[in-house]
Amino acid sequence: MLKNKDIKLSKFNTALTYQDKYIFHNSFTENFLLLEPILMDLINSAELEENVVEIKEVHPTLYNSLLDNGFIVPKDEDEILKVENLINKIDKSDELFSLMILPTMDCNFKCWYCYETHISGSMMAESTVEKVKLFITNTFNTMNNLKHFHLSFFGGEPLLQYNNVVRPIVECTYNIAKEKGISLHTHFTSNGVLINDIILSDLIKHEVNSFQITLDGNKECHDQIRYVSKEKGSFDTIISNVKKLVINNTKVTLRFNYTSDNIDGIVDIMPHFEDLTLEERSRITLDMQRVWQENKTEGLGVKANTIKEMFLKFGFNLPHARSLNSLRNSCYADRANQATINYNGDIHKCNARDFKKANKEGILGNDGTIDWNEKYYNRLNVKLKNKPCLDCSILPMCGGACSQYALERSNTDFCIRDFDESKKKAIVLDMFLNGEFVMTEKTASKCSKC
């Protein structure tokens, strides 16, 4: 039992107005309270006077709710250490291994905004494929606590090397996972053009779970950017292949790279999916991402939100609000048990940077093991080194940025929300409005009313 003199309000509490009430949120426990203004005044007064016992004396019910939901903690509790322990638990878990394969750095498209350096004719050699298969086998055999294996393909366009690289690796991983009783999730980031009946049949056979496929607006806008040739666009083929995938129980994240030029036409794609059932449409997740090179940003966010609501009513899904919690859902590159294998056998972690040799963090050996270099170990220890993060109320959600971002700013103070408290509160509000925190009696343990 905590004595009143031994308690304090958590440093991870955030309060923001919502309609005529206050949302009170603790980013470590992820709990919400919806409070009348007079109760929020009581909490603010207690915090200002460093007298938490005042809350108990005036409103015992509020006090108990704050205590039960983690808004009040022991005074001697090291809350930063709690976050550090949580980071280590997630990022160093040995229950999951994530492996990303780049069969090639070549691509059949040349999108103007692509950050990748395409290498024409590049392909993972047969000897490297065998080393990859040996690495997968070793991982399944040596990770005693392994429960989940995530296999993904990136590039370049991975399906350019389907027969020589992708299929042998998919088949190998699928067979071992079945034999070991390990959960397998297989994913492709692809432009979707090269999917044919033979590939589709293989995907179904090996229970491939998901694709991310990009559209650049309606048919007119898309075909100006993503085309097979100047005379032949790709829109119709991609739409057809997305529909084939979801009809066959494969989930598709449909990524829209939007700009001020194409955003108004995005809703034009809805009629192309009207022949799908509601169940089939529910296998499509709409992920709208602004092209970062875009300079005309005014009003784009509002338009994007309106479009999201339209597609949601149409039957598509939106990315889950829990993805806003980037600590508990940390980037795969942050995790110790993750590797990205380039076509040439170089090992990387982050796939949002160039796959130059200077950026590699290891190399795949002939015995199917990875020889990591110093960059890998620096990555694993970079979090919580940024001083401003240690005083931030949403640190347990943000985690102080991904490891790549932190590594690139290791000699300066930074904040991925630009030190803007309104942006931090906007994340909390998004989680409240769009997440699983529904105000009902059934979710009282997650969200309470006072």
Salt bridges, closest charged atoms under 4 A:
ASP20 OD1 - LYS21 NZ 3.53
GLU30 OE2 - ARG322 NH1 3.16
GLU30 OE1 - ARG328 NE 3.37
GLU36 OE2 - LYS21 NZ 3.67
GLU77 OE1 - LYS82 NZ 2.98
ASP91 OD2 - LYS383 NZ 2.91
GLU95 OE2 - LYS147 NZ 3.53
GLU130 OE2 - LYS133 NZ 3.38
GLU171 OE1 - ARG167 NH1 3.30
ASP197 OD1 - LYS244 NZ 3.89
ASP202 OD2 - ARG167 NE 2.62
GLU207 OE2 - LYS178 NZ 3.32
ASP216 OD2 - ARG226 NE 2.59
ASP223 OD2 - LYS219 NZ 3.29
ASP236 OD2 - LYS219 NZ 2.97
ASP264 OD1 - LYS303 NZ 3.11
ASP275 OD2 - LYS243 NZ 3.03
GLU279 OE2 - ARG283 NH2 3.17
ASP334 OD2 - LYS383 NZ 2.90
ASP346 OD2 - LYS357 NZ 3.01
ASP346 OD1 - LYS360 NZ 3.71
GLU361 OE2 - ARG379 NH2 2.62
GLU408 OE2 - ARG353 NE 2.75
GLU408 OE1 - ARG409 NH1 3.71
ASP418 OD2 - LYS423 NZ 2.59
GLU421 OE2 - LYS424 NZ 3.06
GLU436 OE2 - ARG322 NH2 3.25
